[in-house]
Amino acid sequence: MSEQGHNPGGGTVTTGSQPIPRITLHAFMDKAVDRENLAAACKDRRMIRVTSEIHEGSVATASEFYSDQPTPNLLLVDVPQDREQAFTYLQTLAEACDPGTQVVVVGTLNDVAIYREFMRQGVSEYLVSPVSPVQFVETIANIYSNPGSQPLGKVHCFAGVKGGVGSSAIAHNVAWHLAETLGESTVILDLDLAFGTLGLNFNYEGGKGITEALLEPDRLDDVLLERLLYKATDKLQLFTSPASLDSGFDPAPKALEKVLDVVKANFAHIVVDLPHTWSSWARGVVMASDEIVLSLLPDLASLRNCKNLNDYLVGLRPNDPAPRLVLNMTEAPKRPEIPLREIVEAIGAEPACILSYDNLLFGTAANNGQMVSEVDAKNKNSLALLELASLLARRGASASSSAKDTSPLAPLKALLKGLKA
């Protein structure tokens, strides 16, 4: 929170995908809106490890309750508007608190002097009611973040809304642009253990990297990770699947969580190539991602599945960006397709990227083990994939405005704009 005590109302969480540690959280709050918003925050994907109890009451109630009870790791309490009363109750509560308990105070006064006084009393944070679910998540995440730790990478999950929509090729090309064009350290995880194409698309044979990590996740550390990865370029590394029928197993959710935690500590961007499945482990990967990219074709099955998936994910991830949509293989010769306008109306969202059918470009790249920009960097599909990579590399409202100014396509857009004028 800023010293002005400003509470943003809504928006998306910007703390990244790292879950908050396994802590116990208790809250005593008078206002129903704050209790409801905290309950909503506790359903956020970052709070999955948190055990919470939310009570009606205030700091006075909490002081009495914990006179003979152990205190949780984190305690959120309402304080009265009267400053002397608030500090008196906080002093009583402080005497009852166990060492290590963090206290967050929720008040009604939006004043920098009040904020500083509460901070001098030793509270972890002062929030002004009403507090949004996003602000609750941000505050708790900031309390338990390690200021000296290495920044965590962002997870971008690519999934097709049905089979054969080209999601893997899109994921690999976007990852290549993140690394080679935008200069970001990037890793691709191929989670299609039996039929993955990551090795083929980068002209690499061999390697059981991702399988070894998933079978023995407790052994995975920075040293082993380096041994299991294939270095495609200076900035891009691959976590390939064996693409063998003997290796087609369902990864354990805990193993996936461990692998992602280790990888996030070593790369700025993690591109997850998810096979077309809706098993529990796949849902877990999707829900834990910072960004979700859904690929679809301009046909009826894609439209139905994408509508269902988009609505489902937006409903379950209210504090995260909506999935980005990639409309692939448009303008295919002699193939009827649903018009873009009808797709947008049905799904309720504009595609972030539209790729036209180009069998020669994508076929040549696939057969040569290359990315499409290596075959033809000026092709409109190559430029569209670069633009999608630029969107994923910059997040939030300020990022969007920044992307307008700093996008690699900015000079081309300016030239086109000048020609139109």
LODOPA-401465 format. One line per field, with one value per residue (C-alpha): residue in three letters; residue number from 1; x, z, y. Coordinates in steps of 0.1 Angstrom, whole numbers, plus 5000, padded with zeros to 4 digits. Layout:
N
aa	(Ala | ...)
i	(NUM | ...)
px	(X | ...)
pz	(Z | ...)
py	(Y | ...)
This chain:
421
aa	(Met | Ser | Glu | Gln | Gly | His | Asn | Pro | Gly | Gly | Gly | Thr | Val | Thr | Thr | Gly | Ser | Gln | Pro | Ile | Pro | Arg | Ile | Thr | Leu | His | Ala | Phe | Met | Asp | Lys | Ala | Val | Asp | Arg | Glu | Asn | Leu | Ala | Ala | Ala | Cys | Lys | Asp | Arg | Arg | Met | Ile | Arg | Val | Thr | Ser | Glu | Ile | His | Glu | Gly | Ser | Val | Ala | Thr | Ala | Ser | Glu | Phe | Tyr | Ser | Asp | Gln | Pro | Thr | Pro | Asn | Leu | Leu | Leu | Val | Asp | Val | Pro | Gln | Asp | Arg | Glu | Gln | Ala | Phe | Thr | Tyr | Leu | Gln | Thr | Leu | Ala | Glu | Ala | Cys | Asp | Pro | Gly | Thr | Gln | Val | Val | Val | Val | Gly | Thr | Leu | Asn | Asp | Val | Ala | Ile | Tyr | Arg | Glu | Phe | Met | Arg | Gln | Gly | Val | Ser | Glu | Tyr | Leu | Val | Ser | Pro | Val | Ser | Pro | Val | Gln | Phe | Val | Glu | Thr | Ile | Ala | Asn | Ile | Tyr | Ser | Asn | Pro | Gly | Ser | Gln | Pro | Leu | Gly | Lys | Val | His | Cys | Phe | Ala | Gly | Val | Lys | Gly | Gly | Val | Gly | Ser | Ser | Ala | Ile | Ala | His | Asn | Val | Ala | Trp | His | Leu | Ala | Glu | Thr | Leu | Gly | Glu | Ser | Thr | Val | Ile | Leu | Asp | Leu | Asp | Leu | Ala | Phe | Gly | Thr | Leu | Gly | Leu | Asn | Phe | Asn | Tyr | Glu | Gly | Gly | Lys | Gly | Ile | Thr | Glu | Ala | Leu | Leu | Glu | Pro | Asp | Arg | Leu | Asp | Asp | Val | Leu | Leu | Glu | Arg | Leu | Leu | Tyr | Lys | Ala | Thr | Asp | Lys | Leu | Gln | Leu | Phe | Thr | Ser | Pro | Ala | Ser | Leu | Asp | Ser | Gly | Phe | Asp | Pro | Ala | Pro | Lys | Ala | Leu | Glu | Lys | Val | Leu | Asp | Val | Val | Lys | Ala | Asn | Phe | Ala | His | Ile | Val | Val | Asp | Leu | Pro | His | Thr | Trp | Ser | Ser | Trp | Ala | Arg | Gly | Val | Val | Met | Ala | Ser | Asp | Glu | Ile | Val | Leu | Ser | Leu | Leu | Pro | Asp | Leu | Ala | Ser | Leu | Arg | Asn | Cys | Lys | Asn | Leu | Asn | Asp | Tyr | Leu | Val | Gly | Leu | Arg | Pro | Asn | Asp | Pro | Ala | Pro | Arg | Leu | Val | Leu | Asn | Met | Thr | Glu | Ala | Pro | Lys | Arg | Pro | Glu | Ile | Pro | Leu | Arg | Glu | Ile | Val | Glu | Ala | Ile | Gly | Ala | Glu | Pro | Ala | Cys | Ile | Leu | Ser | Tyr | Asp | Asn | Leu | Leu | Phe | Gly | Thr | Ala | Ala | Asn | Asn | Gly | Gln | Met | Val | Ser | Glu | Val | Asp | Ala | Lys | Asn | Lys | Asn | Ser | Leu | Ala | Leu | Leu | Glu | Leu | Ala | Ser | Leu | Leu | Ala | Arg | Arg | Gly | Ala | Ser | Ala | Ser | Ser | Ser | Ala | Lys | Asp | Thr | Ser | Pro | Leu | Ala | Pro | Leu | Lys | Ala | Leu | Leu | Lys | Gly | Leu | Lys | Ala)
i	(1 | 2 | 3 | 4 | 5 | 6 | 7 | 8 | 9 | 10 | 11 | 12 | 13 | 14 | 15 | 16 | 17 | 18 | 19 | 20 | 21 | 22 | 23 | 24 | 25 | 26 | 27 | 28 | 29 | 30 | 31 | 32 | 33 | 34 | 35 | 36 | 37 | 38 | 39 | 40 | 41 | 42 | 43 | 44 | 45 | 46 | 47 | 48 | 49 | 50 | 51 | 52 | 53 | 54 | 55 | 56 | 57 | 58 | 59 | 60 | 61 | 62 | 63 | 64 | 65 | 66 | 67 | 68 | 69 | 70 | 71 | 72 | 73 | 74 | 75 | 76 | 77 | 78 | 79 | 80 | 81 | 82 | 83 | 84 | 85 | 86 | 87 | 88 | 89 | 90 | 91 | 92 | 93 | 94 | 95 | 96 | 97 | 98 | 99 | 100 | 101 | 102 | 103 | 104 | 105 | 106 | 107 | 108 | 109 | 110 | 111 | 112 | 113 | 114 | 115 | 116 | 117 | 118 | 119 | 120 | 121 | 122 | 123 | 124 | 125 | 126 | 127 | 128 | 129 | 130 | 131 | 132 | 133 | 134 | 135 | 136 | 137 | 138 | 139 | 140 | 141 | 142 | 143 | 144 | 145 | 146 | 147 | 148 | 149 | 150 | 151 | 152 | 153 | 154 | 155 | 156 | 157 | 158 | 159 | 160 | 161 | 162 | 163 | 164 | 165 | 166 | 167 | 168 | 169 | 170 | 171 | 172 | 173 | 174 | 175 | 176 | 177 | 178 | 179 | 180 | 181 | 182 | 183 | 184 | 185 | 186 | 187 | 188 | 189 | 190 | 191 | 192 | 193 | 194 | 195 | 196 | 197 | 198 | 199 | 200 | 201 | 202 | 203 | 204 | 205 | 206 | 207 | 208 | 209 | 210 | 211 | 212 | 213 | 214 | 215 | 216 | 217 | 218 | 219 | 220 | 221 | 222 | 223 | 224 | 225 | 226 | 227 | 228 | 229 | 230 | 231 | 232 | 233 | 234 | 235 | 236 | 237 | 238 | 239 | 240 | 241 | 242 | 243 | 244 | 245 | 246 | 247 | 248 | 249 | 250 | 251 | 252 | 253 | 254 | 255 | 256 | 257 | 258 | 259 | 260 | 261 | 262 | 263 | 264 | 265 | 266 | 267 | 268 | 269 | 270 | 271 | 272 | 273 | 274 | 275 | 276 | 277 | 278 | 279 | 280 | 281 | 282 | 283 | 284 | 285 | 286 | 287 | 288 | 289 | 290 | 291 | 292 | 293 | 294 | 295 | 296 | 297 | 298 | 299 | 300 | 301 | 302 | 303 | 304 | 305 | 306 | 307 | 308 | 309 | 310 | 311 | 312 | 313 | 314 | 315 | 316 | 317 | 318 | 319 | 320 | 321 | 322 | 323 | 324 | 325 | 326 | 327 | 328 | 329 | 330 | 331 | 332 | 333 | 334 | 335 | 336 | 337 | 338 | 339 | 340 | 341 | 342 | 343 | 344 | 345 | 346 | 347 | 348 | 349 | 350 | 351 | 352 | 353 | 354 | 355 | 356 | 357 | 358 | 359 | 360 | 361 | 362 | 363 | 364 | 365 | 366 | 367 | 368 | 369 | 370 | 371 | 372 | 373 | 374 | 375 | 376 | 377 | 378 | 379 | 380 | 381 | 382 | 383 | 384 | 385 | 386 | 387 | 388 | 389 | 390 | 391 | 392 | 393 | 394 | 395 | 396 | 397 | 398 | 399 | 400 | 401 | 402 | 403 | 404 | 405 | 406 | 407 | 408 | 409 | 410 | 411 | 412 | 413 | 414 | 415 | 416 | 417 | 418 | 419 | 420 | 421)
px	(5000 | 5012 | 5015 | 4984 | 4965 | 4948 | 4929 | 4926 | 4892 | 4897 | 4922 | 4946 | 4971 | 5007 | 5027 | 5032 | 5023 | 5042 | 5018 | 5017 | 5034 | 5014 | 5002 | 4971 | 4951 | 4925 | 4904 | 4881 | 4862 | 4830 | 4821 | 4804 | 4819 | 4854 | 4846 | 4831 | 4861 | 4886 | 4867 | 4869 | 4906 | 4911 | 4898 | 4925 | 4950 | 4979 | 4961 | 4957 | 4981 | 4965 | 4942 | 4918 | 4891 | 4870 | 4850 | 4827 | 4843 | 4871 | 4905 | 4886 | 4871 | 4905 | 4922 | 4897 | 4897 | 4935 | 4939 | 4940 | 4944 | 4975 | 4976 | 4978 | 5007 | 4986 | 4959 | 4937 | 4916 | 4893 | 4901 | 4877 | 4879 | 4890 | 4928 | 4933 | 4909 | 4925 | 4960 | 4948 | 4933 | 4963 | 4986 | 4964 | 4965 | 5002 | 5007 | 4986 | 5003 | 5028 | 5062 | 5061 | 5025 | 5019 | 4991 | 4973 | 4950 | 4919 | 4905 | 4883 | 4907 | 4925 | 4953 | 4991 | 4997 | 4974 | 4992 | 5026 | 5013 | 5001 | 5033 | 5053 | 5031 | 5046 | 5017 | 5026 | 5002 | 4973 | 4945 | 4915 | 4881 | 4865 | 4894 | 4892 | 4900 | 4930 | 4943 | 4940 | 4960 | 4986 | 4991 | 4995 | 5018 | 5040 | 5042 | 5055 | 5077 | 5115 | 5129 | 5163 | 5150 | 5155 | 5125 | 5103 | 5096 | 5062 | 5044 | 5026 | 5004 | 4995 | 4966 | 4944 | 4907 | 4906 | 4932 | 4950 | 4947 | 4984 | 4989 | 5023 | 5037 | 5024 | 5039 | 5073 | 5074 | 5063 | 5090 | 5116 | 5106 | 5107 | 5143 | 5158 | 5139 | 5131 | 5163 | 5145 | 5157 | 5131 | 5124 | 5098 | 5082 | 5067 | 5041 | 5029 | 5050 | 5040 | 5036 | 5054 | 5069 | 5093 | 5124 | 5113 | 5105 | 5140 | 5158 | 5169 | 5167 | 5169 | 5165 | 5141 | 5145 | 5109 | 5102 | 5132 | 5123 | 5086 | 5095 | 5120 | 5110 | 5127 | 5161 | 5155 | 5178 | 5196 | 5225 | 5203 | 5180 | 5210 | 5218 | 5183 | 5177 | 5188 | 5203 | 5187 | 5202 | 5219 | 5185 | 5163 | 5164 | 5141 | 5126 | 5118 | 5096 | 5108 | 5078 | 5077 | 5045 | 5063 | 5065 | 5028 | 5019 | 4999 | 5023 | 5016 | 5004 | 5030 | 5058 | 5046 | 5044 | 5080 | 5093 | 5076 | 5090 | 5126 | 5122 | 5106 | 5137 | 5160 | 5141 | 5122 | 5096 | 5083 | 5063 | 5042 | 5031 | 5000 | 4985 | 4948 | 4935 | 4914 | 4928 | 4933 | 4970 | 4964 | 4938 | 4963 | 4989 | 4964 | 4951 | 4987 | 4998 | 5003 | 4990 | 4968 | 4969 | 4940 | 4943 | 4913 | 4902 | 4874 | 4850 | 4821 | 4838 | 4865 | 4840 | 4820 | 4850 | 4867 | 4835 | 4832 | 4869 | 4871 | 4840 | 4853 | 4887 | 4875 | 4851 | 4877 | 4905 | 4888 | 4921 | 4941 | 4942 | 4916 | 4930 | 4945 | 4930 | 4949 | 4927 | 4947 | 4945 | 4921 | 4915 | 4922 | 4913 | 4880 | 4872 | 4841 | 4848 | 4829 | 4834 | 4856 | 4827 | 4806 | 4834 | 4840 | 4803 | 4800 | 4830 | 4829 | 4866 | 4888 | 4916 | 4950 | 4966 | 4952 | 4972 | 4963 | 4966 | 5001 | 5009 | 5042 | 5056 | 5046 | 5053 | 5088 | 5096 | 5084 | 5103 | 5135 | 5133 | 5130 | 5107 | 5087 | 5106 | 5138 | 5121 | 5105 | 5109 | 5088 | 5058 | 5026 | 5023 | 5059 | 5051 | 5019 | 5037 | 5063 | 5035 | 5020 | 5053 | 5056 | 5022 | 5032 | 5065 | 5047 | 5019 | 4993 | 4977 | 5010 | 5025 | 4998 | 5006 | 5043 | 5038 | 5022 | 5053 | 5080 | 5066 | 5090 | 5063 | 5060 | 5080 | 5059 | 5026 | 5038 | 5047 | 5013 | 4995 | 5014 | 5005 | 4968 | 4969)
pz	(5000 | 4994 | 5022 | 5010 | 5020 | 4986 | 4979 | 4942 | 4934 | 4913 | 4886 | 4884 | 4908 | 4898 | 4923 | 4898 | 4901 | 4932 | 4957 | 4992 | 5017 | 5038 | 5066 | 5088 | 5084 | 5108 | 5103 | 5126 | 5106 | 5113 | 5077 | 5056 | 5024 | 5038 | 5050 | 5016 | 4997 | 5019 | 5013 | 4976 | 4979 | 4997 | 4966 | 4944 | 4930 | 4949 | 4982 | 4976 | 5004 | 5030 | 5057 | 5067 | 5092 | 5088 | 5118 | 5124 | 5150 | 5155 | 5172 | 5206 | 5197 | 5186 | 5218 | 5239 | 5217 | 5218 | 5255 | 5259 | 5223 | 5200 | 5173 | 5136 | 5112 | 5099 | 5116 | 5100 | 5123 | 5121 | 5143 | 5156 | 5142 | 5176 | 5175 | 5213 | 5214 | 5184 | 5199 | 5233 | 5218 | 5195 | 5226 | 5243 | 5212 | 5209 | 5243 | 5233 | 5200 | 5195 | 5181 | 5143 | 5140 | 5114 | 5120 | 5092 | 5103 | 5085 | 5092 | 5078 | 5079 | 5046 | 5061 | 5057 | 5094 | 5106 | 5083 | 5098 | 5133 | 5128 | 5111 | 5141 | 5163 | 5145 | 5123 | 5089 | 5069 | 5072 | 5047 | 5042 | 5041 | 5018 | 5007 | 4973 | 4969 | 4947 | 4974 | 5000 | 4978 | 4970 | 5007 | 5019 | 4990 | 4998 | 5035 | 5027 | 4997 | 5002 | 4991 | 4985 | 4963 | 4926 | 4906 | 4895 | 4859 | 4843 | 4832 | 4798 | 4792 | 4756 | 4749 | 4720 | 4724 | 4704 | 4687 | 4656 | 4660 | 4660 | 4696 | 4699 | 4668 | 4681 | 4716 | 4701 | 4678 | 4705 | 4729 | 4701 | 4697 | 4735 | 4735 | 4702 | 4693 | 4727 | 4744 | 4774 | 4790 | 4781 | 4785 | 4768 | 4787 | 4765 | 4786 | 4758 | 4771 | 4745 | 4713 | 4720 | 4690 | 4708 | 4699 | 4662 | 4658 | 4670 | 4651 | 4684 | 4689 | 4722 | 4758 | 4785 | 4804 | 4815 | 4823 | 4846 | 4864 | 4869 | 4881 | 4907 | 4915 | 4949 | 4932 | 4909 | 4917 | 4896 | 4888 | 4877 | 4858 | 4837 | 4829 | 4818 | 4796 | 4760 | 4750 | 4717 | 4717 | 4742 | 4755 | 4748 | 4764 | 4759 | 4784 | 4759 | 4762 | 4751 | 4727 | 4734 | 4741 | 4771 | 4787 | 4784 | 4821 | 4840 | 4860 | 4897 | 4905 | 4933 | 4909 | 4883 | 4911 | 4921 | 4885 | 4878 | 4911 | 4901 | 4865 | 4875 | 4896 | 4866 | 4836 | 4829 | 4808 | 4810 | 4780 | 4787 | 4757 | 4771 | 4752 | 4744 | 4776 | 4806 | 4833 | 4869 | 4864 | 4832 | 4849 | 4877 | 4853 | 4836 | 4868 | 4881 | 4850 | 4847 | 4812 | 4792 | 4754 | 4738 | 4701 | 4679 | 4643 | 4626 | 4629 | 4650 | 4674 | 4681 | 4687 | 4712 | 4731 | 4732 | 4745 | 4773 | 4782 | 4782 | 4804 | 4828 | 4832 | 4835 | 4862 | 4882 | 4878 | 4884 | 4896 | 4865 | 4829 | 4807 | 4783 | 4751 | 4720 | 4688 | 4658 | 4636 | 4599 | 4587 | 4549 | 4540 | 4503 | 4496 | 4533 | 4548 | 4580 | 4607 | 4602 | 4627 | 4638 | 4647 | 4666 | 4687 | 4694 | 4705 | 4728 | 4740 | 4733 | 4705 | 4694 | 4704 | 4673 | 4640 | 4618 | 4582 | 4565 | 4550 | 4544 | 4526 | 4554 | 4584 | 4565 | 4555 | 4590 | 4606 | 4581 | 4586 | 4624 | 4622 | 4634 | 4608 | 4613 | 4604 | 4571 | 4563 | 4589 | 4569 | 4565 | 4582 | 4603 | 4616 | 4625 | 4642 | 4663 | 4673 | 4683 | 4705 | 4722 | 4728 | 4745 | 4768 | 4777 | 4790 | 4815 | 4831 | 4820 | 4820 | 4800 | 4773 | 4768 | 4768 | 4742 | 4719 | 4721 | 4722 | 4701 | 4675 | 4650 | 4660 | 4631 | 4606 | 4622 | 4621 | 4584 | 4576 | 4596 | 4576 | 4543 | 4553 | 4562)
py	(5000 | 5035 | 5060 | 5078 | 5047 | 5045 | 5013 | 5004 | 4989 | 4959 | 4951 | 4921 | 4908 | 4918 | 4896 | 4868 | 4832 | 4822 | 4808 | 4823 | 4799 | 4774 | 4798 | 4801 | 4832 | 4845 | 4876 | 4896 | 4922 | 4941 | 4950 | 4923 | 4937 | 4932 | 4897 | 4888 | 4902 | 4884 | 4851 | 4858 | 4865 | 4832 | 4814 | 4830 | 4806 | 4822 | 4815 | 4778 | 4768 | 4792 | 4779 | 4807 | 4815 | 4847 | 4860 | 4889 | 4912 | 4936 | 4941 | 4940 | 4906 | 4893 | 4905 | 4886 | 4855 | 4851 | 4857 | 4819 | 4807 | 4805 | 4831 | 4823 | 4832 | 4862 | 4881 | 4907 | 4930 | 4959 | 4989 | 5016 | 5051 | 5065 | 5064 | 5060 | 5031 | 5015 | 5017 | 5005 | 4974 | 4968 | 4969 | 4943 | 4921 | 4925 | 4910 | 4880 | 4874 | 4846 | 4855 | 4856 | 4865 | 4892 | 4917 | 4936 | 4965 | 4975 | 5010 | 5037 | 5067 | 5074 | 5095 | 5093 | 5103 | 5075 | 5050 | 5060 | 5058 | 5022 | 5012 | 5025 | 5003 | 4973 | 4962 | 4947 | 4969 | 4993 | 4990 | 5014 | 4998 | 4986 | 4964 | 4947 | 4910 | 4920 | 4942 | 4915 | 4891 | 4917 | 4926 | 4890 | 4882 | 4912 | 4903 | 4868 | 4876 | 4876 | 4910 | 4894 | 4866 | 4863 | 4876 | 4847 | 4839 | 4843 | 4811 | 4813 | 4782 | 4775 | 4751 | 4742 | 4743 | 4710 | 4688 | 4700 | 4737 | 4744 | 4753 | 4737 | 4754 | 4788 | 4782 | 4773 | 4803 | 4827 | 4813 | 4817 | 4854 | 4860 | 4847 | 4857 | 4889 | 4903 | 4889 | 4873 | 4841 | 4816 | 4779 | 4757 | 4728 | 4701 | 4683 | 4660 | 4631 | 4606 | 4627 | 4660 | 4678 | 4702 | 4683 | 4679 | 4716 | 4726 | 4698 | 4681 | 4643 | 4626 | 4636 | 4626 | 4659 | 4666 | 4629 | 4625 | 4657 | 4646 | 4611 | 4624 | 4660 | 4661 | 4656 | 4686 | 4716 | 4742 | 4718 | 4689 | 4713 | 4725 | 4689 | 4680 | 4711 | 4713 | 4747 | 4756 | 4792 | 4814 | 4826 | 4797 | 4762 | 4732 | 4708 | 4681 | 4651 | 4617 | 4614 | 4577 | 4556 | 4541 | 4575 | 4585 | 4589 | 4614 | 4637 | 4640 | 4676 | 4679 | 4669 | 4695 | 4722 | 4714 | 4715 | 4748 | 4763 | 4754 | 4765 | 4799 | 4807 | 4803 | 4819 | 4851 | 4833 | 4797 | 4786 | 4755 | 4735 | 4717 | 4688 | 4687 | 4671 | 4682 | 4660 | 4672 | 4678 | 4698 | 4720 | 4726 | 4738 | 4761 | 4776 | 4782 | 4801 | 4839 | 4840 | 4815 | 4814 | 4795 | 4786 | 4779 | 4775 | 4794 | 4764 | 4754 | 4730 | 4755 | 4782 | 4761 | 4748 | 4782 | 4799 | 4773 | 4774 | 4812 | 4816 | 4789 | 4804 | 4840 | 4829 | 4809 | 4835 | 4869 | 4885 | 4874 | 4886 | 4869 | 4842 | 4855 | 4840 | 4830 | 4825 | 4802 | 4790 | 4816 | 4822 | 4786 | 4781 | 4763 | 4759 | 4776 | 4794 | 4813 | 4851 | 4869 | 4892 | 4862 | 4846 | 4877 | 4881 | 4845 | 4844 | 4879 | 4886 | 4898 | 4875 | 4888 | 4872 | 4861 | 4838 | 4831 | 4797 | 4793 | 4757 | 4765 | 4786 | 4764 | 4732 | 4743 | 4754 | 4722 | 4699 | 4719 | 4721 | 4759 | 4787 | 4805 | 4838 | 4819 | 4809 | 4843 | 4870 | 4895 | 4872 | 4886 | 4854 | 4859 | 4895 | 4885 | 4859 | 4885 | 4909 | 4882 | 4876 | 4913 | 4913 | 4884 | 4901 | 4932 | 4929 | 4952 | 4985 | 5004 | 4976 | 4979 | 5015 | 5008 | 4981 | 5007 | 5028 | 5001 | 4973 | 4959 | 4967 | 5003 | 5017 | 4996 | 5008 | 5044 | 5041 | 5025 | 5052 | 5078 | 5062 | 5061 | 5098)
